[in-house]
């Protein structure tokens, strides 16, 4: 069957949820973003509708989702009728790759066979696609195929890592102060800190006020209250999906950094999730920020899988060296000079108190 495209979160989950749940840590972002779209509507991340896709080997039928033939490409009008979403057939073959896209943000790919990544690059050959992100192997395969077809280079701009909590190891002694859940009186503070974070990182959060309102409604933001009684840092989490929550929105204003406040907030969020009976507590970090990566390792978070973000069509046609020493060129060369995945990121993080965003705008700060 190859790729099937749909604007329907329900059709996507009917077809791809078993595949996503088989690796709930590395697929956490797709699961939580899809859940948010179901809860808050298709405009939760922007005015354009989201696009979902799932892939089966070419010889397999696809009885589970919307008719791929009815979908006329990634920029097809979402208001067009794609038909009903039939229930999956008991003998439906296994989905082996998936993606979602919430415009204007780039597509987010799961791990995928090289053939699936190449087919997706071919499907988007005529699209003005600037970036792609997701699983490091799938993104590399996609970018190699895209580069070979377009005869244009690509460049790695971000390297991320998915982590899962092993055993929480709180810092002793902890920072001065205490944690409390943000409420409606903190709304303007949450929005302002999110704006400051976005300005430092360069990845704006879509629907910022709505994100703050949703976080307050569900108790998803924790403030660290300093010795003077004022908020000095924050950390958040996602709603529980498939037994997992992910730590997000970790931020300390510049004047309060270096005192352990963010670490205190992250510890409080993590402990609250454990107390609520959550099976897995996750987070995503930018490998450009060794301080925050070190903090989370000391708190008990362990690496699971790496991801990439690449810019397509950047630099000269002959190829562009990236900060890790690799070249991404029209010839299809897209790996590090050493032939493997390097842990040195292509971009340095900005200020020391904030980390670059994960695929759905997670933020992580050092203590």
C-alpha positions as CSV (number, residue, x, y, z in Angstrom):
1,X,0.0,0.0,0.0
2,X,2.8,2.5,0.8
3,X,1.8,5.8,2.5
4,X,-1.8,6.7,3.5
5,X,-2.5,10.3,4.3
6,X,-5.4,11.7,6.4
7,X,-6.5,14.8,8.2
8,X,-8.3,12.7,10.8
9,X,-6.7,11.9,14.2
10,X,-9.2,9.1,14.7
11,X,-8.2,7.4,11.4
12,X,-4.5,7.9,12.2
13,X,-4.9,6.2,15.6
14,X,-7.0,3.4,14.3
15,X,-4.3,2.5,11.8
16,X,-1.0,3.6,13.6
17,X,-1.7,3.4,17.4
18,X,-0.5,-0.2,17.8
19,X,2.8,0.8,16.0
20,X,3.2,3.9,18.2
21,X,2.5,2.1,21.4
22,X,5.1,-0.5,20.7
23,X,7.7,2.2,21.4
24,X,5.9,4.6,23.7
25,X,9.0,6.6,24.7
26,X,10.3,7.6,21.3
27,X,6.8,8.0,20.0
28,X,5.6,10.1,23.0
29,X,5.4,13.3,21.0
30,X,3.2,11.9,18.3
31,X,0.9,10.4,20.9
32,X,0.6,13.5,23.0
33,X,0.2,15.9,20.0
34,X,-2.5,13.7,18.5
35,X,-4.2,13.6,21.9
36,X,-4.1,17.4,22.1
37,X,-5.6,17.7,18.6
38,X,-8.5,15.4,19.6
39,X,-9.1,17.3,22.8
40,X,-8.7,20.9,21.6
41,X,-9.6,20.6,17.9
42,X,-7.6,20.6,14.7
43,X,-6.6,24.2,15.1
44,X,-4.8,23.6,18.4
45,X,-1.3,24.2,16.7
46,X,-2.2,26.6,13.9
47,X,-4.8,27.6,11.4
48,X,-4.0,25.0,8.9
49,X,-5.2,21.4,9.6
50,X,-2.8,18.7,10.7
51,X,-1.7,16.0,8.3
52,X,-1.1,12.4,9.4
53,X,0.4,9.5,7.5
54,X,1.2,5.8,8.0
55,X,3.1,3.3,5.9
56,X,2.8,-0.3,5.1
57,X,4.8,-2.3,2.6
58,X,3.6,-1.8,-1.0
59,X,2.1,-5.2,-1.4
60,X,-0.2,-4.8,1.7
61,X,-3.8,-3.5,1.5
62,X,-4.7,-0.7,3.8
63,X,-8.3,-1.2,5.1
64,X,-7.8,0.9,8.3
65,X,-7.7,4.6,7.2
66,X,-8.8,7.2,4.8
67,X,-8.5,6.4,1.1
68,X,-5.1,7.5,0.0
69,X,-6.4,8.1,-3.5
70,X,-8.9,10.6,-2.2
71,X,-6.0,12.6,-0.7
72,X,-4.5,14.8,-3.4
73,X,-1.2,15.7,-1.7
74,X,0.1,17.4,1.4
75,X,-1.5,20.7,0.6
76,X,-5.0,19.3,-0.1
77,X,-7.9,21.2,1.3
78,X,-8.9,19.7,4.7
79,X,-12.6,20.6,4.1
80,X,-12.9,18.2,1.3
81,X,-14.7,15.0,2.1
82,X,-12.2,12.1,2.5
83,X,-15.1,9.7,3.2
84,X,-15.9,7.7,6.4
85,X,-13.2,6.2,8.5
86,X,-13.8,2.4,8.3
87,X,-12.8,0.2,11.2
88,X,-9.5,-1.7,10.8
89,X,-9.7,-5.2,9.2
90,X,-8.7,-8.0,11.6
91,X,-6.1,-9.1,9.0
92,X,-4.7,-5.7,8.3
93,X,-0.8,-5.8,8.0
94,X,1.4,-4.0,10.5
95,X,2.1,-0.3,10.1
96,X,5.9,0.2,10.0
97,X,6.2,4.0,9.9
98,X,4.2,7.1,10.6
99,X,4.4,10.9,10.7
100,X,2.4,13.9,11.7
101,X,2.6,17.5,10.6
102,X,1.0,20.5,12.3
103,X,1.6,23.4,9.9
104,X,3.5,25.7,9.9
105,X,5.8,23.2,11.8
106,X,7.8,20.6,9.9
107,X,6.8,16.9,9.6
108,X,7.7,14.7,12.5
109,X,8.8,11.2,11.5
110,X,8.9,8.0,13.6
111,X,11.5,5.4,12.9
112,X,10.9,3.9,9.5
113,X,12.4,1.6,6.9
114,X,14.6,3.4,4.5
115,X,12.1,2.6,1.7
116,X,9.3,4.3,3.6
117,X,11.4,7.4,4.2
118,X,12.4,7.6,0.5
119,X,8.8,7.2,-0.6
120,X,7.7,10.0,1.6
121,X,10.4,12.2,0.2
122,X,9.2,11.4,-3.3
123,X,5.6,12.2,-2.3
124,X,6.7,15.7,-1.0
125,X,9.1,16.4,-3.9
126,X,7.0,19.2,-5.2
127,X,6.2,20.7,-1.8
128,X,8.0,23.8,-0.5
129,X,9.3,21.8,2.5
130,X,12.0,23.7,4.5
131,X,12.6,21.2,7.4
132,X,11.9,17.7,8.6
133,X,12.4,16.3,12.1
134,X,12.0,13.1,14.1
135,X,13.9,9.7,14.5
136,X,17.5,10.2,13.5
137,X,17.7,7.2,11.1
138,X,14.4,8.0,9.4
139,X,15.2,11.7,9.1
140,X,18.6,10.9,7.6
141,X,17.1,8.5,5.1
142,X,14.4,11.1,4.2
143,X,16.9,13.9,3.8
144,X,19.3,11.7,1.7
145,X,16.4,10.8,-0.6
146,X,15.1,14.4,-0.8
147,X,18.7,15.7,-1.5
148,X,19.3,13.2,-4.3
149,X,16.0,14.0,-6.0
150,X,16.3,17.8,-5.5
151,X,20.0,17.9,-6.2
152,X,20.2,20.3,-3.2
153,X,21.9,20.0,0.2
154,X,20.6,19.6,3.6
155,X,22.0,20.5,7.1
156,X,21.5,19.1,10.5
157,X,20.3,21.9,12.8
158,X,19.4,20.1,16.0
159,X,20.1,16.8,17.7
160,X,17.8,15.7,20.5
161,X,17.6,12.7,22.8
162,X,14.5,11.0,24.3
163,X,14.9,9.9,28.0
164,X,13.0,7.8,30.4
165,X,13.1,8.0,34.2
166,X,14.8,5.1,35.9
167,X,14.8,5.8,39.6
168,X,14.3,9.4,40.7
169,X,17.4,10.7,42.6
170,X,16.5,14.1,44.1
171,X,19.3,16.6,44.6
172,X,20.3,16.7,48.3
173,X,20.1,19.4,49.6
174,X,17.5,20.8,47.3
175,X,17.3,24.4,46.3
176,X,15.8,26.9,48.7
177,X,12.0,27.3,48.3
178,X,9.1,25.1,47.4
179,X,6.9,24.0,44.5
180,X,3.3,24.9,43.8
181,X,0.9,24.3,40.9
182,X,0.3,27.3,38.7
183,X,-3.3,28.6,38.8
184,X,-5.3,31.3,36.9
185,X,-3.6,34.1,38.8
186,X,-0.3,33.0,37.2
187,X,-1.6,33.1,33.6
188,X,0.2,36.3,32.5
189,X,3.5,35.0,34.1
190,X,3.2,31.7,32.2
191,X,2.6,33.5,28.9
192,X,5.4,35.9,29.5
193,X,7.9,33.2,30.4
194,X,6.9,31.2,27.4
195,X,7.5,34.3,25.2
196,X,10.9,34.8,26.7
197,X,11.7,31.1,26.2
198,X,10.6,31.2,22.6
199,X,12.6,34.4,21.9
200,X,15.8,32.7,23.3
201,X,15.2,29.4,21.5
202,X,13.9,30.6,18.1
203,X,11.0,28.0,18.0
204,X,7.8,29.9,18.7
205,X,5.1,28.0,20.6
206,X,1.8,28.0,18.6
207,X,-1.3,29.2,20.3
208,X,0.6,30.4,23.3
209,X,-2.3,31.8,25.4
210,X,-4.3,28.7,24.7
211,X,-1.4,26.5,25.8
212,X,-1.2,28.4,29.1
213,X,-5.0,28.1,29.6
214,X,-4.9,24.3,28.9
215,X,-2.0,23.9,31.3
216,X,-3.8,25.8,34.1
217,X,-7.0,23.9,33.5
218,X,-5.3,20.5,33.9
219,X,-2.7,21.5,36.5
220,X,0.2,21.0,34.1
221,X,2.6,23.8,35.2
222,X,4.6,23.8,38.4
223,X,6.3,27.0,39.7
224,X,9.3,27.0,42.0
225,X,8.8,29.6,44.7
226,X,12.1,31.1,45.8
227,X,13.1,32.3,49.3
228,X,11.5,35.7,48.7
229,X,8.1,34.2,48.0
230,X,8.1,34.9,44.2
231,X,8.2,32.4,41.3
232,X,11.8,31.9,40.1
233,X,11.4,28.9,37.7
234,X,8.8,26.6,36.2
235,X,8.5,23.1,34.8
236,X,5.5,21.4,33.2
237,X,4.3,18.1,32.0
238,X,1.9,16.7,29.4
239,X,-1.3,14.9,30.2
240,X,-0.9,11.2,30.6
241,X,-1.2,9.3,27.3
242,X,-0.6,5.6,27.1
243,X,0.7,5.5,30.7
244,X,3.3,8.2,30.0
245,X,3.8,11.8,30.8
246,X,6.6,14.0,29.4
247,X,8.4,16.8,31.3
248,X,8.1,20.0,29.3
249,X,8.3,23.8,29.5
250,X,11.3,24.0,31.9
251,X,12.5,27.6,32.3
252,X,14.4,29.8,34.6
253,X,14.6,33.6,34.0
254,X,18.2,34.8,33.4
255,X,18.6,36.5,36.7
256,X,17.7,33.4,38.7
257,X,19.8,30.8,36.9
258,X,22.6,28.8,38.4
259,X,20.8,28.3,41.8
260,X,19.2,24.9,41.2
261,X,15.6,26.2,40.9
262,X,14.8,24.5,37.6
263,X,16.1,21.2,39.0
264,X,13.8,21.6,42.0
265,X,10.8,22.2,39.7
266,X,11.6,19.2,37.5
267,X,12.0,17.0,40.6
268,X,8.6,18.2,41.9
269,X,6.9,17.5,38.5
270,X,8.6,14.1,38.3
271,X,7.6,13.1,41.8
272,X,4.0,14.3,41.3
273,X,3.7,12.1,38.2
274,X,5.1,9.1,40.1
275,X,2.7,9.7,43.0
276,X,-0.2,9.8,40.5
277,X,0.8,6.3,39.3
278,X,2.2,7.2,35.9
279,X,4.1,4.2,34.5
280,X,6.7,6.2,32.5
281,X,8.1,9.7,33.0
282,X,9.9,11.0,29.9
283,X,11.7,14.1,28.7
284,X,13.5,15.3,25.5
285,X,16.7,17.2,25.5
286,X,18.8,19.1,23.0
287,X,22.3,17.6,22.9
288,X,23.6,21.1,22.4
289,X,22.9,21.8,26.1
290,X,25.3,19.6,28.2
291,X,24.3,21.3,31.4
292,X,20.6,20.3,31.2
293,X,21.6,16.8,29.9
294,X,23.8,16.4,32.9
295,X,21.1,17.6,35.3
296,X,18.6,15.1,34.0
297,X,21.1,12.2,34.1
298,X,21.8,13.0,37.8
299,X,18.1,13.0,38.5
300,X,17.8,9.5,37.1
301,X,16.7,10.0,33.5
302,X,18.3,7.6,31.0
303,X,18.7,7.9,27.2
304,X,16.5,5.9,24.9
305,X,16.6,7.2,21.3
306,X,18.0,10.1,19.4
307,X,16.3,12.4,17.0
308,X,17.3,15.0,14.3
309,X,16.0,18.2,12.8
310,X,17.4,19.1,9.4
311,X,17.0,22.1,7.1
312,X,16.5,21.2,3.5
313,X,18.1,23.1,0.7
314,X,20.6,25.0,2.9
315,X,24.0,26.1,1.6
316,X,25.8,25.4,-1.6
317,X,24.8,22.6,-4.0
318,X,28.1,20.9,-3.6
319,X,27.4,20.2,0.1
320,X,27.6,22.0,3.4
321,X,29.8,21.0,6.3
322,X,27.9,21.0,9.6
323,X,29.2,21.6,13.1
324,X,29.6,17.8,13.6
325,X,32.0,17.6,10.7
326,X,29.6,16.0,8.2
327,X,28.5,17.1,4.8
328,X,25.0,17.2,3.5
329,X,25.0,17.5,-0.2
330,X,23.1,16.8,-3.4
331,X,25.0,13.6,-3.9
332,X,23.0,12.1,-1.1
333,X,25.9,12.2,1.5
334,X,24.1,12.9,4.7
335,X,25.9,11.3,7.6
336,X,28.7,12.4,9.8
337,X,32.3,12.4,8.6
338,X,33.0,9.4,10.9
339,X,30.1,7.5,9.3
340,X,27.9,7.4,12.4
341,X,25.6,9.5,14.6
342,X,27.7,12.2,16.4
343,X,26.6,13.6,19.7
344,X,28.0,17.1,18.9
345,X,25.0,19.1,17.8
346,X,24.9,21.3,14.8
347,X,23.8,24.4,16.7
348,X,24.8,25.7,20.1
349,X,22.0,26.4,22.5
350,X,21.5,30.1,23.4
351,X,21.3,31.2,27.0
352,X,22.4,28.7,29.7
353,X,19.0,28.7,31.4
354,X,17.0,27.3,28.6
355,X,17.2,24.4,26.2
356,X,16.2,24.3,22.6
357,X,12.8,22.8,21.9
358,X,11.9,19.3,21.3
359,X,9.6,18.3,18.4
360,X,6.4,19.6,20.0
361,X,8.0,22.6,21.7
362,X,9.3,20.9,24.9
363,X,11.7,23.2,26.7
364,X,14.4,22.1,29.2
365,X,16.6,24.2,31.4
366,X,19.5,23.5,33.7
367,X,19.5,24.1,37.4
